[in-house]
Amino acid sequence: MHMMFRTIWMFLVKKFLAKAEFNDMTEHSMRVLPTDLDLLWHVNNGVYFSLMDFGRWNMIFRNGVYDKSRKLGWYSVVVGETIKFRRSLKLWDKFSIQTQVIGHDEKNFFIQQKFVCRGDLMATGLVKVRFLKMKGGSVLAQEVLRELNVPLNNQAEELGKEWLALETKYFV
């Protein structure tokens, strides 16, 4: 519920966003609000993941993936994410989320997201996203790239294997 107004705003301004290419790094500016804070008066660690959603929405609205995938009967879901914190974001800080697709494996795309405030890197997130069909089943990464008619500079070919190895070792 704490992200409801930001979500509504994101969808209202969607059509006014500058266009971007699939491989482009996009940037979405935000400000830390009181509802983002924890008892230590900095952004709660869990809130970062919610804020990352806005960076990804900004990217897929701008590069056309959102509209194209809806026409094809697809939607994307987060299937894994991790984050590394460097510094804390505090109340009223203006920051940006830099978002870029960095690669893929057979089924998933890997998206890097950086939180930047006053030129300083505050945190870096890594998200694994998969496309699914509204009627059931998943969409292979190559099919997504073919339908979107985009080449991808795959900077993370080994990431899928490394991520799977960690999941296999540490998660049930």
FIDOVEX-237912 format. One record per atom (N, C-alpha, C): atom name; residue number from 0; residue in one letter; x, y, z. Coordinates in steps of 0.02 Angstrom, whole numbers. Layout:
N
name | resi | resn | c1 | c2 | c3
CA | NUM | A | X | Y | Z
...
This chain:
172
name | resi | resn | c1 | c2 | c3
N | 0 | M | 40 | -60 | 0
CA | 0 | M | 0 | 0 | 0
C | 0 | M | 43 | 63 | 0
N | 1 | H | 102 | 59 | 31
CA | 1 | H | 144 | 119 | 36
C | 1 | H | 171 | 142 | -32
N | 2 | M | 167 | 100 | -82
CA | 2 | M | 191 | 118 | -149
C | 2 | M | 134 | 134 | -197
N | 3 | M | 72 | 134 | -172
CA | 3 | M | 14 | 142 | -215
C | 3 | M | 15 | 207 | -256
N | 4 | F | 29 | 263 | -224
CA | 4 | F | 28 | 327 | -260
C | 4 | F | 84 | 332 | -311
N | 5 | R | 143 | 305 | -293
CA | 5 | R | 198 | 304 | -341
C | 5 | R | 180 | 260 | -401
N | 6 | T | 147 | 204 | -388
CA | 6 | T | 127 | 159 | -442
C | 6 | T | 77 | 192 | -489
N | 7 | I | 27 | 223 | -461
CA | 7 | I | -24 | 258 | -502
C | 7 | I | 10 | 312 | -544
N | 8 | W | 54 | 350 | -512
CA | 8 | W | 90 | 404 | -548
C | 8 | W | 131 | 375 | -606
N | 9 | M | 165 | 320 | -593
CA | 9 | M | 207 | 289 | -645
C | 9 | M | 166 | 272 | -707
N | 10 | F | 107 | 244 | -697
CA | 10 | F | 65 | 225 | -754
C | 10 | F | 33 | 286 | -787
N | 11 | L | 22 | 340 | -749
CA | 11 | L | -6 | 401 | -779
C | 11 | L | 44 | 436 | -825
N | 12 | V | 108 | 435 | -807
CA | 12 | V | 158 | 470 | -846
C | 12 | V | 191 | 426 | -899
N | 13 | K | 172 | 363 | -902
CA | 13 | K | 202 | 314 | -947
C | 13 | K | 209 | 339 | -1019
N | 14 | K | 157 | 367 | -1047
CA | 14 | K | 159 | 387 | -1117
C | 14 | K | 201 | 449 | -1130
N | 15 | F | 221 | 484 | -1078
CA | 15 | F | 261 | 545 | -1086
C | 15 | F | 336 | 533 | -1078
N | 16 | L | 355 | 472 | -1062
CA | 16 | L | 426 | 457 | -1051
C | 16 | L | 464 | 456 | -1117
N | 17 | A | 526 | 478 | -1115
CA | 17 | A | 569 | 477 | -1174
C | 17 | A | 582 | 404 | -1194
N | 18 | K | 584 | 392 | -1259
CA | 18 | K | 596 | 324 | -1284
C | 18 | K | 668 | 303 | -1273
N | 19 | A | 677 | 238 | -1267
CA | 19 | A | 744 | 210 | -1258
C | 19 | A | 749 | 145 | -1298
N | 20 | E | 808 | 123 | -1311
CA | 20 | E | 821 | 59 | -1344
C | 20 | E | 824 | 4 | -1291
N | 21 | F | 815 | -57 | -1313
CA | 21 | F | 815 | -114 | -1267
C | 21 | F | 879 | -118 | -1226
N | 22 | N | 936 | -106 | -1257
CA | 22 | N | 1000 | -112 | -1223
C | 22 | N | 1020 | -50 | -1183
N | 23 | D | 983 | 3 | -1188
CA | 23 | D | 1001 | 65 | -1154
C | 23 | D | 995 | 60 | -1078
N | 24 | M | 1038 | 97 | -1044
CA | 24 | M | 1030 | 106 | -972
C | 24 | M | 980 | 163 | -964
N | 25 | T | 927 | 151 | -925
CA | 25 | T | 878 | 203 | -913
C | 25 | T | 887 | 228 | -841
N | 26 | E | 863 | 288 | -830
CA | 26 | E | 870 | 318 | -764
C | 26 | E | 803 | 346 | -741
N | 27 | H | 785 | 330 | -680
CA | 27 | H | 722 | 353 | -651
C | 27 | H | 736 | 388 | -585
N | 28 | S | 717 | 451 | -580
CA | 28 | S | 730 | 490 | -519
C | 28 | S | 673 | 485 | -470
N | 29 | M | 691 | 482 | -407
CA | 29 | M | 642 | 478 | -352
C | 29 | M | 668 | 516 | -292
N | 30 | R | 626 | 520 | -241
CA | 30 | R | 645 | 552 | -178
C | 30 | R | 624 | 505 | -121
N | 31 | V | 665 | 501 | -69
CA | 31 | V | 649 | 459 | -11
C | 31 | V | 592 | 493 | 28
N | 32 | L | 540 | 454 | 39
CA | 32 | L | 481 | 478 | 76
C | 32 | L | 480 | 448 | 146
N | 33 | P | 443 | 478 | 191
CA | 33 | P | 439 | 450 | 260
C | 33 | P | 416 | 377 | 262
N | 34 | T | 374 | 356 | 216
CA | 34 | T | 350 | 287 | 215
C | 34 | T | 404 | 237 | 193
N | 35 | D | 461 | 262 | 169
CA | 35 | D | 516 | 218 | 147
C | 35 | D | 563 | 200 | 204
N | 36 | L | 556 | 233 | 261
CA | 36 | L | 605 | 228 | 315
C | 36 | L | 589 | 172 | 365
N | 37 | D | 643 | 149 | 398
CA | 37 | D | 634 | 102 | 453
C | 37 | D | 649 | 138 | 519
N | 38 | L | 656 | 101 | 572
CA | 38 | L | 667 | 131 | 638
C | 38 | L | 734 | 166 | 645
N | 39 | L | 780 | 151 | 600
CA | 39 | L | 847 | 184 | 601
C | 39 | L | 848 | 247 | 558
N | 40 | W | 791 | 266 | 531
CA | 40 | W | 782 | 327 | 491
C | 40 | W | 821 | 327 | 426
N | 41 | H | 830 | 268 | 398
CA | 41 | H | 855 | 263 | 329
C | 41 | H | 809 | 216 | 291
N | 42 | V | 818 | 213 | 225
CA | 42 | V | 773 | 170 | 184
C | 42 | V | 780 | 98 | 207
N | 43 | N | 723 | 68 | 221
CA | 43 | N | 719 | -1 | 243
C | 43 | N | 746 | -46 | 187
N | 44 | N | 784 | -97 | 207
CA | 44 | N | 814 | -142 | 157
C | 44 | N | 762 | -173 | 110
N | 45 | G | 704 | -190 | 135
CA | 45 | G | 652 | -220 | 92
C | 45 | G | 622 | -170 | 43
N | 46 | V | 622 | -106 | 62
CA | 46 | V | 594 | -54 | 18
C | 46 | V | 635 | -47 | -46
N | 47 | Y | 701 | -60 | -41
CA | 47 | Y | 742 | -55 | -101
C | 47 | Y | 715 | -99 | -158
N | 48 | F | 693 | -159 | -140
CA | 48 | F | 666 | -204 | -191
C | 48 | F | 602 | -175 | -223
N | 49 | S | 560 | -143 | -182
CA | 49 | S | 500 | -111 | -210
C | 49 | S | 519 | -52 | -254
N | 50 | L | 568 | -13 | -234
CA | 50 | L | 590 | 44 | -275
C | 50 | L | 620 | 20 | -341
N | 51 | M | 653 | -38 | -340
CA | 51 | M | 682 | -65 | -401
C | 51 | M | 628 | -80 | -453
N | 52 | D | 568 | -98 | -430
CA | 52 | D | 512 | -109 | -477
C | 52 | D | 501 | -47 | -520
N | 53 | F | 505 | 12 | -490
CA | 53 | F | 493 | 74 | -528
C | 53 | F | 547 | 85 | -581
N | 54 | G | 608 | 68 | -565
CA | 54 | G | 661 | 73 | -614
C | 54 | G | 650 | 26 | -673
N | 55 | R | 626 | -35 | -659
CA | 55 | R | 613 | -82 | -713
C | 55 | R | 551 | -62 | -753
N | 56 | W | 499 | -37 | -720
CA | 56 | W | 441 | -13 | -757
C | 56 | W | 461 | 45 | -803
N | 57 | N | 500 | 91 | -777
CA | 57 | N | 523 | 147 | -817
C | 57 | N | 559 | 121 | -880
N | 58 | M | 603 | 71 | -870
CA | 58 | M | 640 | 44 | -926
C | 58 | M | 594 | 11 | -978
N | 59 | I | 548 | -33 | -955
CA | 59 | I | 506 | -69 | -1004
C | 59 | I | 452 | -24 | -1035
N | 60 | F | 432 | 29 | -1001
CA | 60 | F | 387 | 78 | -1032
C | 60 | F | 424 | 115 | -1087
N | 61 | R | 486 | 135 | -1073
CA | 61 | R | 525 | 175 | -1120
C | 61 | R | 550 | 135 | -1180
N | 62 | N | 570 | 72 | -1169
CA | 62 | N | 597 | 34 | -1225
C | 62 | N | 544 | -6 | -1263
N | 63 | G | 481 | 1 | -1243
CA | 63 | G | 426 | -30 | -1280
C | 63 | G | 411 | -102 | -1262
N | 64 | V | 450 | -132 | -1217
CA | 64 | V | 440 | -202 | -1199
C | 64 | V | 372 | -212 | -1166
N | 65 | Y | 350 | -166 | -1125
CA | 65 | Y | 285 | -173 | -1091
C | 65 | Y | 228 | -179 | -1142
N | 66 | D | 225 | -131 | -1188
CA | 66 | D | 170 | -132 | -1238
C | 66 | D | 174 | -192 | -1284
N | 67 | K | 234 | -209 | -1307
CA | 67 | K | 243 | -265 | -1354
C | 67 | K | 225 | -331 | -1319
N | 68 | S | 247 | -340 | -1258
CA | 68 | S | 233 | -403 | -1224
C | 68 | S | 159 | -411 | -1209
N | 69 | R | 125 | -356 | -1194
CA | 69 | R | 52 | -360 | -1183
C | 69 | R | 16 | -381 | -1246
N | 70 | K | 38 | -355 | -1304
CA | 70 | K | 8 | -374 | -1368
C | 70 | K | 19 | -448 | -1383
N | 71 | L | 76 | -475 | -1361
CA | 71 | L | 92 | -545 | -1373
C | 71 | L | 62 | -591 | -1320
N | 72 | G | 30 | -563 | -1269
CA | 72 | G | 2 | -604 | -1215
C | 72 | G | 54 | -628 | -1166
N | 73 | W | 107 | -588 | -1156
CA | 73 | W | 160 | -606 | -1110
C | 73 | W | 161 | -557 | -1052
N | 74 | Y | 193 | -577 | -999
CA | 74 | Y | 208 | -532 | -943
C | 74 | Y | 273 | -557 | -911
N | 75 | S | 307 | -513 | -877
CA | 75 | S | 370 | -531 | -846
C | 75 | S | 362 | -536 | -770
N | 76 | V | 399 | -582 | -741
CA | 76 | V | 399 | -591 | -669
C | 76 | V | 471 | -594 | -643
N | 77 | V | 479 | -571 | -582
CA | 77 | V | 544 | -577 | -549
C | 77 | V | 549 | -647 | -521
N | 78 | V | 603 | -682 | -538
CA | 78 | V | 613 | -750 | -512
C | 78 | V | 671 | -753 | -463
N | 79 | G | 707 | -698 | -456
CA | 79 | G | 761 | -694 | -407
C | 79 | G | 789 | -624 | -405
N | 80 | E | 813 | -604 | -347
CA | 80 | E | 845 | -539 | -342
C | 80 | E | 890 | -537 | -281
N | 81 | T | 942 | -497 | -287
CA | 81 | T | 989 | -487 | -233
C | 81 | T | 1012 | -415 | -235
N | 82 | I | 1040 | -391 | -179
CA | 82 | I | 1061 | -322 | -176
C | 82 | I | 1123 | -317 | -131
N | 83 | K | 1166 | -269 | -147
CA | 83 | K | 1223 | -253 | -105
C | 83 | K | 1219 | -179 | -88
N | 84 | F | 1222 | -164 | -22
CA | 84 | F | 1217 | -96 | 2
C | 84 | F | 1286 | -66 | 14
N | 85 | R | 1294 | -3 | -4
CA | 85 | R | 1357 | 32 | 9
C | 85 | R | 1347 | 89 | 59
N | 86 | R | 1294 | 128 | 48
CA | 86 | R | 1279 | 185 | 91
C | 86 | R | 1203 | 188 | 99
N | 87 | S | 1181 | 224 | 150
CA | 87 | S | 1109 | 230 | 164
C | 87 | S | 1078 | 289 | 129
N | 88 | L | 1018 | 279 | 104
CA | 88 | L | 976 | 334 | 80
C | 88 | L | 936 | 358 | 140
N | 89 | K | 931 | 423 | 148
CA | 89 | K | 896 | 452 | 205
C | 89 | K | 837 | 496 | 183
N | 90 | L | 797 | 515 | 230
CA | 90 | L | 736 | 553 | 217
C | 90 | L | 750 | 613 | 171
N | 91 | W | 709 | 620 | 121
CA | 91 | W | 708 | 674 | 70
C | 91 | W | 766 | 671 | 20
N | 92 | D | 812 | 622 | 27
CA | 92 | D | 865 | 616 | -24
C | 92 | D | 834 | 608 | -92
N | 93 | K | 860 | 644 | -141
CA | 93 | K | 841 | 633 | -211
C | 93 | K | 893 | 585 | -239
N | 94 | F | 868 | 533 | -271
CA | 94 | F | 913 | 482 | -299
C | 94 | F | 886 | 459 | -366
N | 95 | S | 927 | 423 | -402
CA | 95 | S | 904 | 393 | -464
C | 95 | S | 919 | 318 | -463
N | 96 | I | 878 | 283 | -501
CA | 96 | I | 888 | 211 | -510
C | 96 | I | 908 | 201 | -583
N | 97 | Q | 968 | 178 | -593
CA | 97 | Q | 993 | 163 | -660
C | 97 | Q | 981 | 89 | -674
N | 98 | T | 946 | 75 | -728
CA | 98 | T | 924 | 7 | -743
C | 98 | T | 947 | -14 | -813
N | 99 | Q | 974 | -74 | -818
CA | 99 | Q | 997 | -99 | -883
C | 99 | Q | 995 | -175 | -885
N | 100 | V | 971 | -202 | -941
CA | 100 | V | 975 | -273 | -954
C | 100 | V | 1048 | -288 | -970
N | 101 | I | 1079 | -334 | -933
CA | 101 | I | 1150 | -348 | -944
C | 101 | I | 1162 | -416 | -977
N | 102 | G | 1110 | -457 | -982
CA | 102 | G | 1120 | -522 | -1014
C | 102 | G | 1061 | -568 | -1003
N | 103 | H | 1071 | -630 | -1024
CA | 103 | H | 1018 | -680 | -1019
C | 103 | H | 1048 | -749 | -1020
N | 104 | D | 1008 | -798 | -999
CA | 104 | D | 1024 | -867 | -1010
C | 104 | D | 967 | -894 | -1053
N | 105 | E | 954 | -958 | -1052
CA | 105 | E | 902 | -986 | -1096
C | 105 | E | 832 | -959 | -1079
N | 106 | K | 817 | -951 | -1014
CA | 106 | K | 750 | -933 | -993
C | 106 | K | 744 | -862 | -964
N | 107 | N | 798 | -836 | -937
CA | 107 | N | 795 | -776 | -896
C | 107 | N | 836 | -718 | -924
N | 108 | F | 815 | -658 | -905
CA | 108 | F | 854 | -598 | -919
C | 108 | F | 881 | -573 | -852
N | 109 | F | 941 | -544 | -854
CA | 109 | F | 973 | -518 | -794
C | 109 | F | 977 | -442 | -800
N | 110 | I | 952 | -409 | -750
CA | 110 | I | 947 | -336 | -750
C | 110 | I | 986 | -309 | -690
N | 111 | Q | 1031 | -262 | -705
CA | 111 | Q | 1069 | -229 | -652
C | 111 | Q | 1037 | -162 | -637
N | 112 | Q | 1030 | -147 | -573
CA | 112 | Q | 1000 | -83 | -552
C | 112 | Q | 1044 | -51 | -499
N | 113 | K | 1061 | 13 | -511
CA | 113 | K | 1104 | 50 | -466
C | 113 | K | 1067 | 109 | -436
N | 114 | F | 1073 | 118 | -371
CA | 114 | F | 1046 | 176 | -336
C | 114 | F | 1102 | 227 | -331
N | 115 | V | 1090 | 286 | -358
CA | 115 | V | 1141 | 339 | -358
C | 115 | V | 1112 | 401 | -326
N | 116 | C | 1149 | 430 | -279
CA | 116 | C | 1127 | 491 | -244
C | 116 | C | 1186 | 539 | -241
N | 117 | R | 1176 | 599 | -268
CA | 117 | R | 1228 | 651 | -271
C | 117 | R | 1294 | 624 | -300
N | 118 | G | 1288 | 581 | -351
CA | 118 | G | 1347 | 554 | -384
C | 118 | G | 1378 | 493 | -350
N | 119 | D | 1353 | 474 | -292
CA | 119 | D | 1380 | 416 | -255
C | 119 | D | 1337 | 354 | -267
N | 120 | L | 1370 | 298 | -277
CA | 120 | L | 1335 | 234 | -282
C | 120 | L | 1313 | 213 | -212
N | 121 | M | 1249 | 205 | -203
CA | 121 | M | 1221 | 187 | -137
C | 121 | M | 1208 | 112 | -130
N | 122 | A | 1185 | 80 | -183
CA | 122 | A | 1170 | 9 | -182
C | 122 | A | 1166 | -16 | -254
N | 123 | T | 1178 | -80 | -263
CA | 123 | T | 1172 | -112 | -328
C | 123 | T | 1130 | -175 | -321
N | 124 | G | 1080 | -180 | -363
CA | 124 | G | 1037 | -239 | -362
C | 124 | G | 1045 | -278 | -427
N | 125 | L | 1034 | -342 | -421
CA | 125 | L | 1035 | -386 | -480
C | 125 | L | 970 | -426 | -478
N | 126 | V | 934 | -425 | -534
CA | 126 | V | 868 | -455 | -538
C | 126 | V | 866 | -505 | -595
N | 127 | K | 836 | -562 | -582
CA | 127 | K | 825 | -614 | -633
C | 127 | K | 751 | -612 | -651
N | 128 | V | 736 | -601 | -715
CA | 128 | V | 668 | -593 | -739
C | 128 | V | 653 | -644 | -793
N | 129 | R | 593 | -672 | -791
CA | 129 | R | 572 | -720 | -842
C | 129 | R | 506 | -697 | -871
N | 130 | F | 496 | -710 | -935
CA | 130 | F | 433 | -694 | -968
C | 130 | F | 389 | -756 | -968
N | 131 | L | 325 | -745 | -952
CA | 131 | L | 275 | -798 | -952
C | 131 | L | 219 | -781 | -1000
N | 132 | K | 183 | -832 | -1022
CA | 132 | K | 126 | -822 | -1066
C | 132 | K | 63 | -819 | -1024
N | 133 | M | 18 | -773 | -1041
CA | 133 | M | -45 | -767 | -1005
C | 133 | M | -83 | -833 | -1004
N | 134 | K | -76 | -872 | -1057
CA | 134 | K | -112 | -936 | -1063
C | 134 | K | -74 | -994 | -1031
N | 135 | G | -16 | -979 | -1001
CA | 135 | G | 24 | -1030 | -968
C | 135 | G | 88 | -1045 | -1005
N | 136 | G | 139 | -1061 | -968
CA | 136 | G | 204 | -1077 | -996
C | 136 | G | 250 | -1017 | -998
N | 137 | S | 314 | -1032 | -1009
CA | 137 | S | 364 | -979 | -1010
C | 137 | S | 386 | -965 | -1082
N | 138 | V | 418 | -908 | -1091
CA | 138 | V | 443 | -887 | -1156
C | 138 | V | 519 | -888 | -1152
N | 139 | L | 551 | -922 | -1197
CA | 139 | L | 624 | -924 | -1197
C | 139 | L | 653 | -856 | -1214
N | 140 | A | 711 | -841 | -1187
CA | 140 | A | 744 | -776 | -1198
C | 140 | A | 754 | -762 | -1272
N | 141 | Q | 774 | -811 | -1311
CA | 141 | Q | 785 | -801 | -1383
C | 141 | Q | 721 | -781 | -1418
N | 142 | E | 665 | -810 | -1397
CA | 142 | E | 600 | -793 | -1427
C | 142 | E | 582 | -720 | -1411
N | 143 | V | 596 | -699 | -1349
CA | 143 | V | 583 | -630 | -1330
C | 143 | V | 625 | -583 | -1374
N | 144 | L | 689 | -597 | -1379
CA | 144 | L | 733 | -555 | -1420
C | 144 | L | 712 | -553 | -1493
N | 145 | R | 691 | -611 | -1519
CA | 145 | R | 668 | -614 | -1589
C | 145 | R | 604 | -572 | -1599
N | 146 | E | 556 | -580 | -1555
CA | 146 | E | 493 | -542 | -1561
C | 146 | E | 504 | -467 | -1553
N | 147 | L | 551 | -448 | -1509
CA | 147 | L | 565 | -378 | -1499
C | 147 | L | 612 | -350 | -1553
N | 148 | N | 640 | -396 | -1592
CA | 148 | N | 686 | -378 | -1647
C | 148 | N | 745 | -337 | -1620
N | 149 | V | 776 | -363 | -1567
CA | 149 | V | 833 | -329 | -1538
C | 149 | V | 890 | -378 | -1526
N | 150 | P | 950 | -356 | -1541
CA | 150 | P | 1008 | -396 | -1520
C | 150 | P | 1024 | -376 | -1448
N | 151 | L | 1053 | -421 | -1410
CA | 151 | L | 1071 | -405 | -1342
C | 151 | L | 1145 | -417 | -1333
N | 152 | N | 1179 | -366 | -1310
CA | 152 | N | 1249 | -372 | -1292
C | 152 | N | 1251 | -411 | -1226
N | 153 | N | 1260 | -476 | -1231
CA | 153 | N | 1255 | -521 | -1173
C | 153 | N | 1318 | -516 | -1131
N | 154 | Q | 1317 | -472 | -1082
CA | 154 | Q | 1374 | -462 | -1038
C | 154 | Q | 1375 | -510 | -979
N | 155 | A | 1326 | -554 | -976
CA | 155 | A | 1319 | -597 | -917
C | 155 | A | 1304 | -669 | -935
N | 156 | E | 1339 | -696 | -984
CA | 156 | E | 1325 | -764 | -1007
C | 156 | E | 1333 | -816 | -951
N | 157 | E | 1383 | -808 | -908
CA | 157 | E | 1395 | -856 | -855
C | 157 | E | 1351 | -845 | -794
N | 158 | L | 1318 | -787 | -791
CA | 158 | L | 1279 | -770 | -732
C | 158 | L | 1223 | -821 | -718
N | 159 | G | 1191 | -845 | -770
CA | 159 | G | 1137 | -894 | -761
C | 159 | G | 1162 | -957 | -726
N | 160 | K | 1220 | -981 | -747
CA | 160 | K | 1248 | -1042 | -716
C | 160 | K | 1270 | -1028 | -644
N | 161 | E | 1300 | -971 | -632
CA | 161 | E | 1321 | -953 | -565
C | 161 | E | 1261 | -945 | -518
N | 162 | W | 1209 | -913 | -542
CA | 162 | W | 1149 | -902 | -502
C | 162 | W | 1117 | -969 | -485
N | 163 | L | 1110 | -1013 | -536
CA | 163 | L | 1081 | -1079 | -526
C | 163 | L | 1122 | -1119 | -476
N | 164 | A | 1187 | -1115 | -479
CA | 164 | A | 1230 | -1151 | -431
C | 164 | A | 1217 | -1128 | -360
N | 165 | L | 1210 | -1062 | -350
CA | 165 | L | 1196 | -1036 | -283
C | 165 | L | 1127 | -1058 | -259
N | 166 | E | 1077 | -1055 | -303
CA | 166 | E | 1010 | -1075 | -284
C | 166 | E | 1008 | -1149 | -267
N | 167 | T | 1042 | -1189 | -307
CA | 167 | T | 1044 | -1262 | -296
C | 167 | T | 1077 | -1278 | -229
N | 168 | K | 1128 | -1240 | -212
CA | 168 | K | 1165 | -1254 | -150
C | 168 | K | 1128 | -1229 | -88
N | 169 | Y | 1096 | -1171 | -92
CA | 169 | Y | 1071 | -1140 | -32
C | 169 | Y | 994 | -1138 | -24
N | 170 | F | 957 | -1152 | -77
CA | 170 | F | 885 | -1148 | -73
C | 170 | F | 852 | -1214 | -88
N | 171 | V | 797 | -1226 | -54
CA | 171 | V | 760 | -1288 | -64
C | 171 | V | 713 | -1280 | -122
